[in-house]
């Protein structure tokens, strides 16, 4: 996450000039959309009543949000149509409303995939539980300095754990690994997201 941490550090003053807090989630959401385009079966919903699943062409990402009443999952709709600044502003609006117990019911509906992020409270790993009827959820955890080997040398890099839970009736383990590797590739080199559209 070293390059992403630096990108966020440079962008933060410009975004905050608009009165918006910039977290890592908008970048993660953009990486997810790019990965969904390569692996569309992960942006899908289960329709048990009709014994089928439906691949969604919309990208509506739910964000598990810690509130005084427990987890609430507001939904950022049309992530693919929003800039990083636009996603950050919408995230702030939704999470502020959820924590103030003033969120509209419509803002809690329609997600096609969910992110749960325990990084801000120090979490380093967990197994997220699916937000039915979605077929996938991504867990994002604390970014921290860790020793890694680069070019035969031990160096300190910003690292984070990710975990993914998928409905294996729909998505097999190999597809899950390819999908998660694509998300990781984009987060490790965030400039690639500009090329992904």
N, C-alpha and C positions, 0 to 999 in steps of 0.2 A: 504493500500500500504506500510505499515511499513516494512514488511520483504523484499519486492521488493526494496524499497529505500536502505535498508542495503546491499542487494545483489549487487545492481548496484554500491554502494559506494566501496565495496570490489573489484569488478571486474574492475572498471574504470581504475586504473593504469595499469593493465595488457593489457587491450584493447588499451589504449592510447599509450602504448609502441610500438604498431603496427601502430601508426599514425592514429588511428580511434577514432572518438568521439562516446561514448556510451550513447545513450538516452534510454528512457523506451520503445520505439517502438519495438525493436527486441523482447523483452520479451512479449509484448502485441501480436505481430504477432505469436509467438510460442503458446501462450495461445489460440489464434483464431484457429490455425490449429488443436490443440487437440480437441477443441469444434466442429469444422467442422466434425471431424471424428465421433462424436456422433450424430451430427445433420447435415447430408450432404446436406439436402435441402436448407440450407442457403448459401452454396458455389455453387450458381447456377446462370444461366443467362436466361433471358426471350427471347424467340424467337417468337415475335408477328406475324411475317409473316406466320409461321406454327402453330400458336396457341398452343404453348407448352413451357415448360421450360426444361432446360438441366442442370442436376447436373454435376458439373465439378469435375474431379478427380485430377486436378492440383490445386495448391494453389498459385495464383498470386495476391498479395495484393497491391493495389494502395494506395499511401500516398498523400493526399491533401497537397500541398506545397505552402506556401505563397511566391510569387515572385513579382517583380516590375510590372509585367504584369498581376497580379491577380493570382488566384489559378491554379496550374498545378498539374496533378496527374501522377507522375512517378510510375512505377510498379516494385516491387521486385518479380521476378519470382522464382518459385520453393522454396518457403519459407520452406517447409517441408524438403528439402534436405540441408539446410544451418544451420550452427551453429549460435549462437547469435553473435559471432564475424563476421562471414560471412555476416549476415543480416546487422549488423551495418556498415560494409565496403560498402556494396552495397547501403544502404540508403544514406550514405555520398556521394558516387559517383553520384547517381541520383539527389539528392537535390542540390548538388553543380552545376551540369550541368544544371539543370532547372533554377536556379537563375542566372547563367551566360548566359542564352539563348543559350546554346550549346547542349541541350539534343537531342538525336536521336529520330526520330519518333517511332522506334521500342520500345523504352523505355517507351512510353506512351500508348502502346496497350496491350490488353490481360488480363486485370485485371478481377478477379472473385469476388472480394470483395474490399471495400475501407475503410480506416481509415481516419478520419479527426481529427486533434489534435489542439485545441486552447489553451491548457494548458500553453505552453511556452509564450503566450502573455496575460495570465491572465484570460482566459475564464473559467467560472465555469459550464455553461450548455447551450445547444442549441439543436435544432432538425435538425440533418443533412439531407440533400437532397440526394436521391438515385442517384447514378452514373449509369444511364441506359446503358446497359441492365442488370446490376447486380440486385440482389434481396435484398441486404443488405449493410448497411454502419454503422460503429461504430464511435461514437463521444467520444473523450477522452479529459478530462479537467484537470485543474490545480491540482497538488498534494499540499496539505496544511495541517498544523497542525489543528486538530479539536478535541474538547472534545467528547469522546465516553464512554459508560459504558462497562466495562469488569469485570466479576466476582463481580458485585455489586459495583464497584468503578468507579468514573469518572477519566479517564486517557486521556492523549494526544496521538493521533495516527496520522499517515500520511494517509490522506483520499483523494479520488478523485471521481468525478462523471463520470459515463459512460452513454451514451444514444445510442439507436439503432433505426434505421429506416429500416423497411422491407416492401417488396411488399406483401400486405396481400392477393393478388390473389394466392400467392405461399406459404407463411409462416403465420400460424395463431399466435395469441397472446400468447397462452400457450407455443408453441414451442419456440417463441422468448424469453419468460421469462426463460425457461429451459436453452436455449443456453447462454443467458447473465449471468445466475447464474453460469454456468460452467466456463465461462471466469473469473468471479469474484472469484470463488473458487481457480482457478489456480493463479491468480494475488495475492490473499491474502496469499497463501502458494506456492511460486514459486518453491520450491523443488519438488512439485508434477509433474511439467512439465517434470522432468527427467524420471518419471515413465510412462508418457504418450507416449514417443517415438517421 
